Amino acid sequence: MLGGVRPSGERRSWWLREALAAEAVAAPYLSGWGAAPPLRGTTTADVVILGGGYTGLWTAYRLTEIAPGARIVLVEQDICGGGPSGRNGGFATGWWDDLPTLIERHGVSGAIAIARAMDEAVDSLGTWTAEHGVDAWYRMAGSISASGAPAQDGGWTEAVEACRAVGEPEAYVAMTAHEIRARVASPVLRAGAFMPGAATVQPAVLARGLRRVVLERGVEIHEGTTVTELDGERPGWLGGVGSSARRAAERRGGGSARRPVRVRTTSAAGDGQVTAGAAVVALNAWAAAWPRFGRRLVTWSSYIVLTEPIPDRLADIGWTGGEGLADARFTLHYLRTTPDGRIAIGGGGGRAGFGGRIGPAFTDDAQSTVRAAAGLRRLFPSLRDVRIEDAWGGPIDITADHLPAFASVPGRPIHYGHGYSGNGVAPSVVGGRILAALAVEASEDPALALPLVGVVPRAFPPEPFRYVGARVVREAIVRREQLEEDERPVNRILREVTHLPKRMGYHLGMD
Ligand SMILES: Cc1cc2nc3c(=O)[nH]c(=O)nc-3n(C[C@H](O)[C@H](O)[C@H](O)COP(=O)(O)OP(=O)(O)OC[C@H]3O[C@@H](n4cnc5c(N)ncnc54)[C@H](O)[C@@H]3O)c2cc1C
């Protein structure tokens, strides 16, 4: 039965369908297009936000707190939460498992500051959803990373030891196979590590709840409104259209930080324009098609499949505590349960996008859903007969160091946050705080002291080299991990190809 469902394509994810249905019952006046009409004609704003996922919505929310009188306009091409914010796995995890990388990049104190900020973000999702009556199933039950093959053993050791060394031994703790099986009885999992400060949410309910709250706070949202031009630049394949002379001037600091930003849009209602004191670009993977950002992002597809409700079967394998679970592959599988006893499993190896284009391969790739379902079958052979009821995909945006970037365009009041690399649920809370503070120049805001701010990730090679390189390395990694799971030998050439990104200085690929 597993593996037999086509991805949803253009159709909404199961999460979002559930969220929209609940919303229509609870607050019909806020659902659908009625409350968020497309932009038509010209308008002005203190801050214009591009994109209505978590990053844009958290930025809007934070602005209503730190700049209560500001006029905020948010434009979204689809509906808020229609992108990955309404399609993801709903894992809100801390960053302690990334501590070694963070220490390498930002030193011990910087790394601890970032990891603690992420913990606070995970906690804040619980308090925020409770305060605002958003029933996003927030549950802090921790998250297990576990080896599913001898080659994956010990993938967590360096991070566990780093946590101990910096005085945070409880943040990420080694687990034996026996301890793991006491929580989730998979015959395959060998040993791993547990992060207690990790939660899960119903991702689309969170996104839609944010939309409701910011609308109630006076943020002007225009859905079905596509940004076609930002400050004279347009998106497109292979990096879009923009003025390289202007960008060179910006890099030299020759832009004008005071000159307003002009955003042009199009929608079913016609063309529109927003002139704003500042712009926040919260376009996630779509940013890869814009000239200013494209070279620093690789787009990648990620898919999730969802089983029918199987509460009794979950009880049989002892997985009733709500923990998140992931194997220790590079192309990791991540799994979580739902309150009605389903399993959602994602990952297993998506594909790179070409030239920043977000096409059907990001939502309609049946092979990727088969791979996700195969991961479930391998980890839990006893669930082989369980029916897959839904499957969907979306784009993720990967940076060279696998960490998000929050920064400003030199000399212009344009601020951006993207590059979550498939981990944005909790980090976008931090991102929203940073971007709001940047947009209104709240320089005393503690969020701006985080060393994440202003770090511009390394550029990737231009197309077509980026796509070809990503594709070759991806095929090699999928092949190598398959061989390793089958406990078969991996030849030296294959191994070398999987190391290539690291050898080129990117924090990507396998060791
Ligand atoms: C299948 C999948 C599973 C994932 N699982 C997890 C997980 O379990 N945990 C985790 O932390 N992260 C996960 N992620 C990543 C996470 O979903 C993202 O990092 C997060 O949603 C980013 O939020 P965002 O607001 O920056 O981007 P988005 O939600 O992508 O929002 C960007 C918005 O910009 C809009 N837009 C794009 N171009 C334009 C334009 N020209 N004009 C107007 N609007 C535009 C888009 O329609 C979109 O709504 C997953 C992602 C995917 C795809």
The ligand as an SDF file (V2000), in Angstrom:
LIG
                    3D

 53 58  0  0  0  0  0  0  0  0999 V2000
    8.0020   19.6490    2.2820 C   0  0  0  0  0  0  0  0  0  0  0  0
    8.6780   20.5840    3.2390 C   0  0  0  0  0  0  0  0  0  0  0  0
    8.8660   20.1750    4.5510 C   0  0  0  0  0  0  0  0  0  0  0  0
    9.4780   21.0330    5.4530 C   0  0  0  0  0  0  0  0  0  0  0  0
    9.5640   20.6480    6.7640 N   0  0  0  0  0  0  0  0  0  0  0  0
   10.0420   21.5110    7.6950 C   0  0  0  0  0  0  0  0  0  0  0  0
   10.0090   21.1850    9.0660 C   0  0  0  0  0  0  0  0  0  0  0  0
    9.4930   20.1530    9.4670 O   0  0  0  0  0  0  0  0  0  0  0  0
   10.5340   22.0750    9.9460 N   0  0  0  0  0  0  0  0  0  0  0  0
   11.0880   23.2540    9.5340 C   0  0  0  0  0  0  0  0  0  0  0  0
   11.5740   24.0030   10.3740 O   0  0  0  0  0  0  0  0  0  0  0  0
   11.0620   23.6210    8.2360 N   0  0  0  0  0  0  0  0  0  0  0  0
   10.5550   22.7980    7.3060 C   0  0  0  0  0  0  0  0  0  0  0  0
   10.4950   23.1700    5.9980 N   0  0  0  0  0  0  0  0  0  0  0  0
   10.9700   24.5100    5.6260 C   0  0  0  0  0  0  0  0  0  0  0  0
    9.9510   25.5770    6.0190 C   0  0  0  0  0  0  0  0  0  0  0  0
    8.6930   25.2450    5.4990 O   0  0  0  0  0  0  0  0  0  0  0  0
   10.3930   26.9360    5.4850 C   0  0  0  0  0  0  0  0  0  0  0  0
   11.7160   27.1940    5.8920 O   0  0  0  0  0  0  0  0  0  0  0  0
    9.5100   28.0690    5.9500 C   0  0  0  0  0  0  0  0  0  0  0  0
    8.1610   27.8160    5.6690 O   0  0  0  0  0  0  0  0  0  0  0  0
    9.9680   29.3650    5.3180 C   0  0  0  0  0  0  0  0  0  0  0  0
    8.9830   30.3590    5.5250 O   0  0  0  0  0  0  0  0  0  0  0  0
    9.0020   31.6080    4.5730 P   0  0  0  0  0  0  0  0  0  0  0  0
    7.9330   32.5130    5.0070 O   0  0  0  0  0  0  0  0  0  0  0  0
   10.3720   32.1740    4.5240 O   0  0  0  0  0  0  0  0  0  0  0  0
    8.7220   31.0130    3.1450 O   0  0  0  0  0  0  0  0  0  0  0  0
    7.3620   30.5630    2.3890 P   0  0  0  0  0  0  0  0  0  0  0  0
    6.4360   29.8780    3.2700 O   0  0  0  0  0  0  0  0  0  0  0  0
    7.8260   29.8660    1.1550 O   0  0  0  0  0  0  0  0  0  0  0  0
    6.7380   31.9400    1.9920 O   0  0  0  0  0  0  0  0  0  0  0  0
    7.2230   32.6940    0.8850 C   0  0  0  0  0  0  0  0  0  0  0  0
    5.9990   33.2130    0.1780 C   0  0  0  0  0  0  0  0  0  0  0  0
    6.3960   34.1130   -0.8360 O   0  0  0  0  0  0  0  0  0  0  0  0
    5.4170   34.0130   -1.8530 C   0  0  0  0  0  0  0  0  0  0  0  0
    5.9870   34.5830   -3.0900 N   0  0  0  0  0  0  0  0  0  0  0  0
    6.9640   34.0720   -3.8480 C   0  0  0  0  0  0  0  0  0  0  0  0
    7.2180   34.8770   -4.8890 N   0  0  0  0  0  0  0  0  0  0  0  0
    6.3490   35.9010   -4.8030 C   0  0  0  0  0  0  0  0  0  0  0  0
    6.1320   37.0670   -5.5830 C   0  0  0  0  0  0  0  0  0  0  0  0
    6.8570   37.3300   -6.6930 N   0  0  0  0  0  0  0  0  0  0  0  0
    5.1760   37.9370   -5.1780 N   0  0  0  0  0  0  0  0  0  0  0  0
    4.4290   37.7000   -4.0650 C   0  0  0  0  0  0  0  0  0  0  0  0
    4.6040   36.6020   -3.2900 N   0  0  0  0  0  0  0  0  0  0  0  0
    5.5660   35.7300   -3.6480 C   0  0  0  0  0  0  0  0  0  0  0  0
    5.1390   32.5390   -1.9410 C   0  0  0  0  0  0  0  0  0  0  0  0
    3.8980   32.2790   -2.5630 O   0  0  0  0  0  0  0  0  0  0  0  0
    5.1950   32.1140   -0.4840 C   0  0  0  0  0  0  0  0  0  0  0  0
    3.9180   32.0510    0.0950 O   0  0  0  0  0  0  0  0  0  0  0  0
    9.9290   22.3320    5.0390 C   0  0  0  0  0  0  0  0  0  0  0  0
    9.7370   22.7340    3.7210 C   0  0  0  0  0  0  0  0  0  0  0  0
    9.1110   21.8680    2.8260 C   0  0  0  0  0  0  0  0  0  0  0  0
    8.8850   22.3250    1.4110 C   0  0  0  0  0  0  0  0  0  0  0  0
  1  2  1  0
  2  3  1  0
  2 52  2  0
  3  4  2  0
  4  5  1  0
  4 50  1  0
  5  6  2  0
  6  7  1  0
  6 13  1  0
  7  8  2  0
  7  9  1  0
  9 10  1  0
 10 11  2  0
 10 12  1  0
 12 13  2  0
 13 14  1  0
 14 15  1  0
 14 50  1  0
 15 16  1  0
 16 17  1  0
 16 18  1  0
 18 19  1  0
 18 20  1  0
 20 21  1  0
 20 22  1  0
 22 23  1  0
 23 24  1  0
 24 25  2  0
 24 26  1  0
 24 27  1  0
 27 28  1  0
 28 29  2  0
 28 30  1  0
 28 31  1  0
 31 32  1  0
 32 33  1  0
 33 34  1  0
 33 48  1  0
 34 35  1  0
 35 36  1  0
 35 46  1  0
 36 37  1  0
 36 45  1  0
 37 38  2  0
 38 39  1  0
 39 40  1  0
 39 45  2  0
 40 41  1  0
 40 42  2  0
 42 43  1  0
 43 44  2  0
 44 45  1  0
 46 47  1  0
 46 48  1  0
 48 49  1  0
 50 51  2  0
 51 52  1  0
 52 53  1  0
M  END
$$$$
